[in-house]
Amino acid sequence: MKRCCHWVQVNRASYYRWLQPTLPDREELELRNKIQKIAVTWPAYGYRRITRELGDKYGCRVNCKRVLRIMREDNLLCLRRKAFWLPTTNSAHGWPVFANVAAEMKGKLTGINQLWVADITYIRLEREYVYLAVVLDAYSRRVVGWALGQTLEAELALSALRLAVAERRPGPGLVHHSDRGVQYACADYRDLLSQHQIRGSMSRRGNPYDNAMAESFIKTLKYEEVYRNHYRDRTEAQAAIAEFIDQVYNEKRLHSALDYLSPAKFERGAA
């Protein structure tokens, strides 16, 4: 045996330790079980969010690198599917556009109803596409208004904004930011903003990063809800998206930009 270990350049003590099967200790098994439960509940969570959830839900104080190792060993790291892209923005119109006021407000928000961000995306059904318009409060990342429709007409974005206004009842001075799409630039949308004394703001031409917060929510929605389900029709999609927004994203989902709090919990803490 000494000669064999010498040939393969392995220490004899290490070889004998390798021969003895080792069983994971009880603490390790319990930690793995808790990580698996969180990963099943939140399949799109990465190791940092799962580390935070371990602390919040189970009181476990564990290094995030250890969580990463366990998730890798148990094949629990979330996989991202390549997204299909369908354009929803038509900025080739004759309507005037707002200046990018939101850029001046970054890092300066102190409460809700100071800056809202809006965007539109598509949702794939079994035989067609429908479209989703959303409005988020930039302070808490909370979805405050949304609407699902079969066309990209301005009424879709108007419905989402009306819901947001009815839900939040903002005072004068609120800034509403969006891309340069015709739905947000048209007269009807501008009139609704003016009616509620909301100041318009739009992204710079060809710069999607100006509306990154809304884009980030849409990415979360796609990866954590839409891509994981199959919607037969608009009614089924409406119910599933309503549940995700109202019960999961707003109330439970941890947000790294909010010190790993949900939007609703962040607002309650700031109140």
Backbone as CSV, one residue per row, in Angstrom:
resi,resn,N_x,N_y,N_z,CA_x,CA_y,CA_z,C_x,C_y,C_z
1,MET,0.827,-1.209,0.000,0.000,0.000,0.000,0.868,1.270,0.000
2,LYS,1.970,1.204,0.755,2.876,2.351,0.788,3.405,2.648,-0.611
3,ARG,3.768,1.564,-1.347,4.300,1.759,-2.696,3.234,2.314,-3.642
4,CYS,2.005,1.824,-3.512,0.911,2.320,-4.380,0.655,3.806,-4.147
5,CYS,0.619,4.194,-2.879,0.387,5.606,-2.565,1.525,6.462,-3.103
6,HIS,2.735,5.921,-3.058,3.871,6.658,-3.590,3.747,6.841,-5.097
7,TRP,3.274,5.804,-5.796,3.152,5.890,-7.258,2.129,6.963,-7.667
8,VAL,1.018,7.018,-6.977,-0.020,7.990,-7.346,0.109,9.297,-6.587
9,GLN,1.163,9.418,-5.777,1.463,10.643,-5.034,0.308,11.062,-4.125
10,VAL,-0.161,10.076,-3.326,-1.233,10.318,-2.366,-0.727,9.984,-0.971
11,ASN,-1.008,10.848,-0.017,-0.641,10.594,1.367,-1.449,9.415,1.910
12,ARG,-0.762,8.478,2.630,-1.446,7.286,3.116,-2.571,7.625,4.105
13,ALA,-2.352,8.615,4.945,-3.383,9.001,5.913,-4.628,9.515,5.191
14,SER,-4.412,10.288,4.134,-5.543,10.798,3.363,-6.303,9.665,2.697
15,TYR,-5.556,8.669,2.228,-6.196,7.527,1.571,-7.065,6.754,2.554
16,TYR,-6.583,6.523,3.758,-7.363,5.775,4.741,-8.592,6.568,5.217
17,ARG,-8.446,7.881,5.289,-9.611,8.705,5.639,-10.665,8.610,4.559
18,TRP,-10.203,8.540,3.312,-11.137,8.441,2.185,-11.886,7.111,2.197
19,LEU,-11.237,6.061,2.680,-11.872,4.747,2.729,-13.018,4.697,3.734
20,GLN,-12.953,5.530,4.772,-13.969,5.509,5.814,-15.131,6.425,5.426
21,PRO,-16.313,5.861,5.205,-17.462,6.710,4.820,-17.825,7.658,5.951
22,THR,-18.067,8.890,5.580,-18.440,9.899,6.580,-19.898,10.307,6.381
23,LEU,-20.607,10.410,7.440,-22.005,10.811,7.377,-22.125,12.290,7.740
24,PRO,-22.954,13.026,7.016,-23.136,14.428,7.368,-23.743,14.561,8.760
25,ASP,-23.317,15.564,9.499,-23.841,15.723,10.851,-25.279,16.240,10.812
26,ARG,-25.917,16.176,11.965,-27.337,16.528,12.063,-27.588,17.981,11.674
27,GLU,-26.702,18.865,12.102,-26.872,20.294,11.791,-26.825,20.535,10.281
28,GLU,-25.922,19.824,9.602,-25.804,19.968,8.152,-27.064,19.469,7.453
29,LEU,-27.598,18.341,7.903,-28.816,17.797,7.305,-30.002,18.739,7.503
30,GLU,-30.117,19.307,8.692,-31.217,20.236,8.962,-31.103,21.485,8.102
31,LEU,-29.870,21.979,7.920,-29.669,23.155,7.090,-30.032,22.859,5.638
32,ARG,-29.595,21.708,5.141,-29.930,21.325,3.766,-31.449,21.225,3.583
33,ASN,-32.127,20.673,4.571,-33.574,20.528,4.485,-34.263,21.890,4.414
34,LYS,-33.784,22.842,5.212,-34.374,24.182,5.202,-34.095,24.889,3.875
35,ILE,-32.888,24.735,3.364,-32.547,25.353,2.067,-33.425,24.779,0.971
36,GLN,-33.639,23.467,0.991,-34.473,22.834,-0.026,-35.909,23.328,0.044
37,LYS,-36.436,23.511,1.256,-37.803,24.010,1.411,-37.943,25.414,0.833
38,ILE,-36.961,26.273,1.107,-37.013,27.642,0.575,-36.876,27.626,-0.939
39,ALA,-35.969,26.781,-1.451,-35.743,26.721,-2.897,-36.971,26.220,-3.632
40,VAL,-37.740,25.315,-3.026,-38.974,24.841,-3.651,-40.036,25.932,-3.646
41,THR,-40.118,26.673,-2.545,-41.094,27.764,-2.455,-40.725,28.922,-3.379
42,TRP,-39.424,29.238,-3.448,-38.927,30.347,-4.263,-37.881,29.815,-5.248
43,PRO,-38.317,29.156,-6.320,-37.359,28.507,-7.224,-36.437,29.456,-7.976
44,ALA,-36.750,30.740,-8.002,-35.888,31.690,-8.702,-34.939,32.426,-7.759
45,TYR,-34.985,32.101,-6.474,-34.092,32.759,-5.527,-32.649,32.286,-5.730
46,GLY,-31.709,33.216,-5.648,-30.303,32.879,-5.621,-29.843,32.639,-4.190
47,TYR,-28.564,32.332,-4.033,-28.080,31.957,-2.700,-28.117,33.110,-1.707
48,ARG,-27.991,34.349,-2.175,-28.022,35.477,-1.240,-29.417,35.642,-0.633
49,ARG,-30.459,35.564,-1.464,-31.813,35.686,-0.934,-32.167,34.499,-0.036
50,ILE,-31.717,33.315,-0.408,-31.996,32.153,0.427,-31.273,32.285,1.766
51,THR,-30.063,32.836,1.773,-29.358,33.072,3.031,-30.156,34.011,3.924
52,ARG,-30.698,35.071,3.324,-31.504,36.014,4.110,-32.795,35.360,4.608
53,GLU,-33.422,34.555,3.773,-34.657,33.877,4.169,-34.407,32.873,5.292
54,LEU,-33.244,32.236,5.279,-32.882,31.334,6.377,-32.861,32.081,7.707
55,GLY,-32.330,33.294,7.681,-32.289,34.088,8.897,-33.652,34.579,9.325
56,ASP,-34.442,35.071,8.360,-35.757,35.636,8.683,-36.752,34.570,9.120
57,LYS,-36.748,33.430,8.434,-37.764,32.402,8.677,-37.368,31.416,9.757
58,TYR,-36.088,31.018,9.777,-35.654,29.975,10.695,-34.669,30.456,11.770
59,GLY,-34.237,31.701,11.669,-33.265,32.203,12.632,-31.880,31.622,12.451
60,CYS,-31.579,31.115,11.247,-30.273,30.508,10.976,-29.279,31.585,10.565
61,ARG,-28.173,31.668,11.227,-27.096,32.572,10.849,-26.019,31.744,10.169
62,VAL,-25.953,31.828,8.871,-25.055,30.980,8.099,-24.388,31.814,7.018
63,ASN,-23.136,31.488,6.715,-22.391,32.206,5.683,-22.986,31.916,4.315
64,CYS,-23.116,32.958,3.485,-23.728,32.782,2.171,-22.908,31.851,1.271
65,LYS,-21.582,31.771,1.501,-20.761,30.869,0.702,-21.097,29.411,1.010
66,ARG,-21.442,29.142,2.257,-21.855,27.787,2.616,-23.180,27.433,1.957
67,VAL,-24.094,28.396,1.927,-25.371,28.181,1.253,-25.149,27.923,-0.233
68,LEU,-24.265,28.688,-0.851,-23.954,28.488,-2.265,-23.409,27.083,-2.507
69,ARG,-22.518,26.633,-1.632,-21.942,25.290,-1.790,-23.021,24.214,-1.717
70,ILE,-23.902,24.331,-0.731,-24.957,23.335,-0.566,-25.918,23.358,-1.751
71,MET,-26.286,24.547,-2.214,-27.199,24.642,-3.353,-26.563,24.057,-4.604
72,ARG,-25.264,24.277,-4.764,-24.574,23.706,-5.922,-24.530,22.177,-5.834
73,GLU,-24.230,21.663,-4.649,-24.167,20.209,-4.461,-25.533,19.551,-4.646
74,ASP,-26.598,20.239,-4.231,-27.952,19.674,-4.331,-28.676,20.095,-5.603
75,ASN,-27.949,20.737,-6.516,-28.521,21.155,-7.810,-29.738,22.062,-7.615
76,LEU,-29.589,23.032,-6.745,-30.694,23.953,-6.444,-30.481,25.349,-6.998
77,LEU,-29.379,25.568,-7.694,-29.149,26.888,-8.274,-30.119,27.115,-9.414
78,CYS,-30.781,28.276,-9.407,-31.809,28.542,-10.412,-31.170,28.737,-11.780
79,LEU,-31.891,28.289,-12.814,-31.436,28.412,-14.196,-32.277,29.456,-14.904
80,ARG,-31.646,30.278,-15.711,-32.346,31.299,-16.478,-32.569,30.807,-17.903
81,ARG,-33.810,30.864,-18.358,-34.077,30.507,-19.736,-33.914,31.728,-20.622
82,LYS,-33.524,31.484,-21.856,-33.334,32.584,-22.796,-34.682,33.156,-23.178
83,ALA,-34.818,34.458,-23.017,-36.113,35.091,-23.242,-36.358,35.359,-24.726
84,PHE,-37.619,35.156,-25.144,-38.058,35.575,-26.470,-38.487,37.024,-26.375
85,TRP,-38.095,37.828,-27.340,-38.371,39.260,-27.253,-39.401,39.665,-28.286
86,LEU,-40.448,40.348,-27.839,-41.485,40.880,-28.717,-41.587,42.374,-28.456
87,PRO,-41.340,43.217,-29.456,-41.340,44.668,-29.209,-42.714,45.182,-28.789
88,THR,-42.727,46.065,-27.798,-43.981,46.661,-27.329,-43.928,48.184,-27.339
89,THR,-42.789,48.744,-27.719,-42.621,50.201,-27.689,-42.537,50.758,-29.094
90,ASN,-43.412,51.691,-29.387,-43.371,52.414,-30.660,-43.127,53.881,-30.358
91,SER,-41.880,54.291,-30.516,-41.526,55.685,-30.229,-41.471,56.536,-31.487
92,ALA,-41.826,55.957,-32.632,-41.833,56.711,-33.896,-43.210,57.351,-34.074
93,HIS,-43.450,58.405,-33.339,-44.744,59.089,-33.390,-44.504,60.589,-33.375
94,GLY,-45.551,61.344,-33.568,-45.416,62.792,-33.620,-45.766,63.506,-32.334
95,TRP,-46.070,62.762,-31.291,-46.431,63.398,-30.029,-45.183,63.955,-29.325
96,PRO,-45.331,65.058,-28.598,-44.179,65.585,-27.839,-43.811,64.648,-26.702
97,VAL,-42.561,64.688,-26.279,-42.098,63.816,-25.192,-41.651,64.677,-24.014
98,PHE,-41.705,64.087,-22.825,-41.287,64.773,-21.610,-39.769,64.678,-21.440
99,ALA,-39.217,65.632,-20.744,-37.798,65.558,-20.378,-37.613,64.482,-19.311
100,ASN,-36.394,63.995,-19.169,-36.098,62.943,-18.196,-35.903,63.556,-16.801
101,VAL,-37.021,63.824,-16.141,-36.985,64.405,-14.804,-36.548,63.372,-13.762
102,ALA,-36.893,62.112,-14.000,-36.604,61.060,-13.027,-35.115,60.910,-12.755
103,ALA,-34.286,61.209,-13.746,-32.839,61.061,-13.570,-32.319,61.952,-12.455
104,GLU,-32.952,63.101,-12.244,-32.525,64.023,-11.208,-32.943,63.556,-9.807
105,MET,-33.863,62.558,-9.744,-34.413,62.128,-8.461,-33.745,60.874,-7.914
106,LYS,-32.859,60.273,-8.677,-32.227,59.030,-8.241,-31.454,59.247,-6.937
107,GLY,-31.718,58.382,-5.972,-31.036,58.472,-4.682,-31.578,59.546,-3.769
108,LYS,-32.638,60.250,-4.197,-33.164,61.348,-3.391,-34.583,61.105,-2.895
109,LEU,-35.138,59.924,-3.160,-36.508,59.641,-2.759,-36.570,59.418,-1.250
110,THR,-37.566,59.992,-0.613,-37.700,59.883,0.847,-39.021,59.249,1.265
111,GLY,-39.893,58.931,0.300,-41.181,58.350,0.644,-41.934,57.924,-0.593
112,ILE,-43.114,57.355,-0.375,-43.929,56.872,-1.487,-44.549,58.048,-2.239
113,ASN,-45.044,57.753,-3.430,-45.768,58.718,-4.271,-44.937,59.949,-4.628
114,GLN,-43.643,59.746,-4.777,-42.778,60.807,-5.283,-42.380,60.524,-6.733
115,LEU,-42.149,59.247,-7.039,-41.783,58.840,-8.393,-42.413,57.497,-8.700
116,TRP,-43.177,57.464,-9.785,-43.711,56.215,-10.311,-43.024,55.892,-11.631
117,VAL,-42.853,54.609,-11.910,-42.287,54.190,-13.189,-43.269,53.230,-13.848
118,ALA,-43.337,53.282,-15.178,-44.334,52.494,-15.913,-43.702,51.829,-17.129
119,ASP,-44.269,50.702,-17.502,-43.783,49.994,-18.692,-44.852,49.016,-19.160
120,ILE,-44.631,48.462,-20.367,-45.549,47.499,-20.979,-44.744,46.309,-21.464
121,THR,-45.302,45.114,-21.284,-44.672,43.906,-21.802,-45.741,42.989,-22.364
122,TYR,-45.318,41.871,-22.929,-46.246,40.899,-23.494,-46.274,39.648,-22.614
123,ILE,-47.384,38.927,-22.674,-47.548,37.654,-21.977,-48.012,36.630,-23.008
124,ARG,-47.324,35.525,-23.095,-47.664,34.511,-24.079,-48.731,33.563,-23.541
125,LEU,-49.821,33.414,-24.291,-50.850,32.443,-23.955,-50.697,31.228,-24.865
126,GLU,-51.650,30.326,-24.803,-51.558,29.094,-25.592,-51.598,29.382,-27.088
127,ARG,-52.449,30.345,-27.501,-52.619,30.578,-28.934,-52.446,32.041,-29.329
128,GLU,-52.117,32.907,-28.395,-51.993,34.329,-28.721,-51.125,35.026,-27.672
129,TYR,-50.935,36.315,-27.881,-50.226,37.150,-26.911,-51.205,38.160,-26.333
130,VAL,-51.033,38.462,-25.057,-51.729,39.595,-24.450,-50.656,40.525,-23.893
131,TYR,-51.068,41.696,-23.455,-50.101,42.711,-23.043,-50.404,43.211,-21.640
132,LEU,-49.337,43.462,-20.900,-49.451,43.871,-19.503,-48.816,45.246,-19.317
133,ALA,-49.571,46.179,-18.768,-49.051,47.504,-18.404,-48.938,47.567,-16.887
134,VAL,-47.820,48.070,-16.387,-47.605,48.138,-14.938,-47.142,49.532,-14.535
135,VAL,-47.460,49.889,-13.294,-46.978,51.125,-12.675,-46.415,50.759,-11.313
136,LEU,-45.164,51.156,-11.041,-44.510,50.849,-9.767,-44.149,52.142,-9.046
137,ASP,-44.190,52.089,-7.719,-43.665,53.183,-6.911,-42.160,52.973,-6.771
138,ALA,-41.368,53.916,-7.250,-39.912,53.749,-7.276,-39.298,53.705,-5.880
139,TYR,-39.957,54.254,-4.885,-39.400,54.264,-3.533,-39.379,52.859,-2.931
140,SER,-40.482,52.129,-3.109,-40.613,50.806,-2.491,-40.610,49.664,-3.499
141,ARG,-40.571,49.983,-4.787,-40.657,48.968,-5.859,-42.008,48.257,-5.855
142,ARG,-42.983,48.782,-5.195,-44.295,48.138,-5.123,-45.087,48.390,-6.406
143,VAL,-45.762,47.351,-6.900,-46.661,47.525,-8.045,-47.933,48.176,-7.522
144,VAL,-48.239,49.365,-8.026,-49.404,50.108,-7.538,-50.545,50.117,-8.541
145,GLY,-50.267,49.697,-9.765,-51.316,49.633,-10.775,-50.895,48.737,-11.922
146,TRP,-51.846,47.996,-12.483,-51.530,47.153,-13.632,-52.805,46.815,-14.388
147,ALA,-52.642,46.462,-15.649,-53.787,46.103,-16.484,-53.329,45.132,-17.551
148,LEU,-54.194,44.169,-17.875,-53.914,43.168,-18.899,-54.920,43.341,-20.021
149,GLY,-54.428,43.391,-21.266,-55.318,43.598,-22.404,-54.849,42.867,-23.638
150,GLN,-55.700,42.840,-24.647,-55.396,42.095,-25.867,-54.704,42.945,-26.927
151,THR,-54.639,44.250,-26.711,-53.987,45.126,-27.682,-53.048,46.086,-26.968
152,LEU,-52.229,46.761,-27.768,-51.298,47.760,-27.243,-51.864,49.175,-27.323
153,GLU,-53.164,49.284,-27.443,-53.776,50.604,-27.489,-53.522,51.365,-26.186
154,ALA,-53.647,52.688,-26.252,-53.354,53.532,-25.093,-54.227,53.201,-23.889
155,GLU,-55.413,52.640,-24.123,-56.327,52.334,-23.032,-55.710,51.359,-22.030
156,LEU,-54.810,50.510,-22.497,-54.147,49.571,-21.597,-53.331,50.319,-20.544
157,ALA,-52.475,51.240,-20.995,-51.660,52.017,-20.062,-52.523,52.942,-19.214
158,LEU,-53.572,53.478,-19.793,-54.480,54.348,-19.044,-55.158,53.593,-17.906
159,SER,-55.556,52.350,-18.161,-56.215,51.546,-17.123,-55.276,51.298,-15.953
160,ALA,-54.013,51.006,-16.248,-53.044,50.774,-15.177,-52.836,52.040,-14.348
161,LEU,-52.751,53.176,-15.009,-52.555,54.433,-14.286,-53.777,54.793,-13.454
162,ARG,-54.970,54.593,-13.991,-56.189,54.887,-13.228,-56.247,54.052,-11.959
163,LEU,-55.882,52.775,-12.078,-55.874,51.912,-10.901,-54.858,52.398,-9.868
164,ALA,-53.690,52.808,-10.335,-52.655,53.294,-9.422,-53.112,54.549,-8.691
165,VAL,-53.751,55.457,-9.393,-54.234,56.699,-8.780,-55.331,56.399,-7.758
166,ALA,-56.248,55.495,-8.124,-57.328,55.146,-7.199,-56.785,54.439,-5.955
167,GLU,-55.741,53.651,-6.123,-55.171,52.889,-5.019,-54.347,53.774,-4.076
168,ARG,-53.581,54.706,-4.645,-52.620,55.472,-3.835,-53.065,56.899,-3.516
169,ARG,-53.913,57.461,-4.358,-54.391,58.844,-4.180,-53.225,59.812,-3.935
170,PRO,-52.328,59.936,-4.881,-51.142,60.784,-4.674,-51.495,62.270,-4.673
171,GLY,-50.702,63.035,-3.956,-50.876,64.483,-3.961,-50.144,65.117,-5.124
172,PRO,-50.260,66.421,-5.304,-49.572,67.112,-6.396,-48.056,66.956,-6.286
173,GLY,-47.396,66.916,-7.429,-45.945,66.860,-7.443,-45.364,65.504,-7.780
174,LEU,-46.194,64.480,-7.860,-45.713,63.146,-8.235,-45.147,63.176,-9.648
175,VAL,-44.030,62.483,-9.863,-43.418,62.358,-11.185,-43.703,60.961,-11.727
176,HIS,-44.150,60.898,-12.970,-44.447,59.626,-13.632,-43.440,59.440,-14.759
177,HIS,-42.649,58.352,-14.686,-41.605,58.106,-15.689,-41.943,56.877,-16.527
178,SER,-41.637,56.961,-17.822,-41.891,55.856,-18.745,-40.916,55.955,-19.907
179,ASP,-41.035,55.004,-20.848,-40.280,55.138,-22.088,-41.021,56.116,-23.007
180,ARG,-40.573,56.214,-24.255,-41.170,57.175,-25.188,-42.291,56.575,-26.041
181,GLY,-42.835,55.455,-25.600,-43.893,54.795,-26.359,-45.097,55.690,-26.584
182,VAL,-45.779,55.424,-27.699,-46.916,56.258,-28.079,-48.024,56.208,-27.037
183,GLN,-48.145,55.085,-26.308,-49.196,54.972,-25.288,-49.025,56.021,-24.198
184,TYR,-47.779,56.360,-23.865,-47.502,57.321,-22.800,-47.394,58.761,-23.307
185,ALA,-47.183,58.899,-24.595,-47.004,60.251,-25.153,-48.290,60.838,-25.713
186,CYS,-49.311,60.002,-25.929,-50.536,60.475,-26.584,-51.300,61.468,-25.708
187,ALA,-52.251,62.158,-26.327,-52.995,63.218,-25.646,-53.800,62.682,-24.464
188,ASP,-54.423,61.518,-24.612,-55.252,60.975,-23.533,-54.427,60.712,-22.269
189,TYR,-53.233,60.190,-22.455,-52.393,59.890,-21.290,-51.888,61.175,-20.652
190,ARG,-51.499,62.111,-21.471,-51.014,63.388,-20.941,-52.131,64.113,-20.195
191,ASP,-53.361,64.009,-20.715,-54.491,64.654,-20.052,-54.760,64.040,-18.684
192,LEU,-54.623,62.701,-18.593,-54.850,62.040,-17.309,-53.781,62.439,-16.296
193,LEU,-52.538,62.548,-16.744,-51.476,63.021,-15.851,-51.777,64.436,-15.357
194,SER,-52.166,65.288,-16.283,-52.454,66.677,-15.927,-53.641,66.780,-14.973
195,GLN,-54.653,65.948,-15.190,-55.851,65.956,-14.352,-55.512,65.688,-12.889
196,HIS,-54.503,64.859,-12.646,-54.119,64.519,-11.276,-52.836,65.229,-10.829
197,GLN,-52.460,66.255,-11.564,-51.284,67.079,-11.254,-50.014,66.232,-11.119
198,ILE,-49.871,65.306,-12.056,-48.697,64.436,-12.104,-47.764,64.940,-13.201
199,ARG,-46.507,65.050,-12.882,-45.516,65.551,-13.827,-44.927,64.406,-14.633
200,GLY,-44.920,64.547,-15.952,-44.421,63.499,-16.821,-42.904,63.513,-16.958
201,SER,-42.339,62.324,-17.186,-40.907,62.159,-17.409,-40.722,60.973,-18.349
202,MET,-39.752,61.077,-19.258,-39.528,59.986,-20.212,-38.039,59.714,-20.381
203,SER,-37.725,58.475,-20.740,-36.339,58.069,-20.950,-35.738,58.790,-22.145
204,ARG,-34.417,58.880,-22.128,-33.722,59.437,-23.283,-33.829,58.482,-24.460
205,ARG,-33.706,58.994,-25.640,-33.831,58.177,-26.843,-32.765,57.071,-26.854
206,GLY,-33.222,55.845,-27.066,-32.307,54.721,-27.196,-31.577,54.349,-25.919
207,ASN,-32.121,54.733,-24.752,-31.457,54.422,-23.491,-32.413,53.665,-22.571
208,PRO,-32.460,52.324,-22.665,-33.391,51.541,-21.836,-33.053,51.576,-20.353
209,TYR,-31.818,51.929,-19.993,-31.418,51.946,-18.591,-32.137,53.040,-17.803
210,ASP,-32.672,54.044,-18.501,-33.395,55.105,-17.804,-34.654,54.582,-17.129
211,ASN,-35.181,53.477,-17.632,-36.377,52.884,-17.027,-36.069,51.495,-16.476
212,ALA,-34.877,51.344,-15.922,-34.386,50.030,-15.496,-35.227,49.420,-14.383
213,MET,-35.815,50.243,-13.519,-36.576,49.698,-12.401,-37.812,48.951,-12.881
214,ALA,-38.518,49.532,-13.838,-39.687,48.856,-14.401,-39.262,47.616,-15.176
215,GLU,-38.160,47.725,-15.909,-37.644,46.573,-16.655,-37.263,45.442,-15.693
216,SER,-36.714,45.795,-14.546,-36.321,44.793,-13.565,-37.534,44.033,-13.040
217,PHE,-38.626,44.745,-12.777,-39.834,44.056,-12.327,-40.344,43.104,-13.397
218,ILE,-40.357,43.549,-14.638,-40.848,42.694,-15.717,-39.999,41.435,-15.841
219,LYS,-38.699,41.569,-15.683,-37.821,40.402,-15.711,-38.166,39.436,-14.580
220,THR,-38.391,39.976,-13.381,-38.778,39.147,-12.245,-40.100,38.435,-12.516
221,LEU,-41.066,39.157,-13.031,-42.371,38.582,-13.355,-42.231,37.436,-14.352
222,LYS,-41.421,37.648,-15.388,-41.271,36.620,-16.411,-40.611,35.369,-15.834
223,TYR,-39.491,35.527,-15.123,-38.733,34.378,-14.644,-39.412,33.649,-13.494
224,GLU,-40.121,34.382,-12.638,-40.673,33.758,-11.439,-42.142,33.377,-11.570
225,GLU,-42.820,33.863,-12.606,-44.235,33.522,-12.774,-44.546,33.054,-14.201
226,VAL,-44.323,33.905,-15.181,-44.804,33.619,-16.538,-44.119,32.404,-17.153
227,TYR,-42.791,32.357,-17.106,-42.070,31.256,-17.738,-42.273,29.916,-17.034
228,ARG,-42.784,29.939,-15.825,-42.979,28.710,-15.068,-44.398,28.167,-15.188
229,ASN,-45.224,28.819,-15.967,-46.623,28.413,-16.087,-47.076,28.425,-17.539
230,HIS,-48.190,27.782,-17.772,-48.785,27.725,-19.103,-50.207,28.256,-18.993
231,TYR,-50.461,29.395,-19.621,-51.784,30.016,-19.562,-52.583,29.665,-20.818
232,ARG,-53.755,29.123,-20.603,-54.585,28.764,-21.756,-55.272,29.982,-22.360
233,ASP,-55.699,30.911,-21.508,-56.421,32.073,-22.017,-56.147,33.273,-21.122
234,ARG,-56.740,34.372,-21.499,-56.506,35.627,-20.772,-57.030,35.555,-19.341
235,THR,-58.164,34.892,-19.131,-58.728,34.786,-17.786,-57.778,34.065,-16.844
236,GLU,-57.176,32.995,-17.336,-56.232,32.229,-16.522,-54.982,33.053,-16.223
237,ALA,-54.499,33.773,-17.225,-53.324,34.622,-17.022,-53.627,35.749,-16.039
238,GLN,-54.804,36.348,-16.163,-55.193,37.444,-15.277,-55.183,37.004,-13.818
239,ALA,-55.747,35.839,-13.548,-55.828,35.350,-12.167,-54.439,35.037,-11.616
240,ALA,-53.596,34.398,-12.431,-52.261,34.018,-11.963,-51.384,35.241,-11.725
241,ILE,-51.437,36.211,-12.620,-50.617,37.411,-12.480,-51.104,38.254,-11.297
242,ALA,-52.419,38.313,-11.097,-52.961,39.042,-9.948,-52.452,38.439,-8.641
243,GLU,-52.449,37.113,-8.567,-51.960,36.449,-7.356,-50.473,36.711,-7.149
244,PHE,-49.692,36.656,-8.233,-48.258,36.890,-8.104,-47.968,38.312,-7.644
245,ILE,-48.611,39.294,-8.250,-48.343,40.690,-7.900,-48.813,41.016,-6.485
246,ASP,-50.061,40.664,-6.181,-50.661,41.088,-4.913,-50.179,40.274,-3.718
247,GLN,-50.019,38.972,-3.887,-49.723,38.111,-2.751,-48.254,37.712,-2.638
248,VAL,-47.555,37.689,-3.782,-46.167,37.236,-3.760,-45.196,38.407,-3.872
249,TYR,-45.215,39.118,-4.990,-44.215,40.169,-5.225,-44.345,41.306,-4.220
250,ASN,-45.526,41.856,-4.074,-45.690,43.003,-3.173,-45.542,42.637,-1.705
251,GLU,-46.016,41.462,-1.314,-46.102,41.120,0.102,-44.956,40.260,0.626
252,LYS,-44.385,39.386,-0.209,-43.458,38.385,0.326,-42.068,38.407,-0.293
253,ARG,-41.946,38.742,-1.561,-40.668,38.561,-2.244,-39.603,39.516,-1.697
254,LEU,-38.460,38.977,-1.337,-37.363,39.793,-0.815,-36.705,40.565,-1.948
255,HIS,-36.408,41.825,-1.693,-35.820,42.694,-2.703,-34.464,43.179,-2.211
256,SER,-33.423,42.882,-2.957,-32.073,43.228,-2.506,-31.892,44.726,-2.329
257,ALA,-32.550,45.540,-3.161,-32.416,46.995,-3.048,-33.138,47.554,-1.830
258,LEU,-33.972,46.730,-1.183,-34.724,47.165,0.004,-34.201,46.482,1.256
259,ASP,-32.907,46.152,1.270,-32.293,45.443,2.390,-33.000,44.116,2.635
260,TYR,-33.350,43.449,1.545,-34.002,42.139,1.570,-35.317,42.153,2.349
261,LEU,-36.109,43.187,2.096,-37.480,43.257,2.580,-38.417,43.214,1.384
262,SER,-39.662,42.841,1.608,-40.649,42.928,0.536,-41.093,44.386,0.395
263,PRO,-41.644,44.779,-0.762,-42.108,46.161,-0.914,-43.106,46.586,0.161
264,ALA,-44.060,45.712,0.487,-45.062,46.076,1.492,-44.428,46.248,2.870
265,LYS,-43.536,45.347,3.226,-42.878,45.444,4.532,-41.979,46.672,4.598
266,PHE,-41.338,46.993,3.482,-40.486,48.185,3.438,-41.315,49.444,3.653
267,GLU,-42.492,49.504,3.018,-43.359,50.668,3.203,-43.848,50.776,4.638
268,ARG,-44.198,49.638,5.231,-44.677,49.671,6.624,-43.577,50.131,7.573
269,GLY,-42.359,49.722,7.277,-41.235,50.142,8.115,-40.895,51.607,7.962
270,ALA,-41.169,52.155,6.782,-40.852,53.562,6.519,-41.967,54.491,6.954
271,ALA,-43.132,53.927,7.244,-44.291,54.762,7.604,-44.104,55.394,8.986
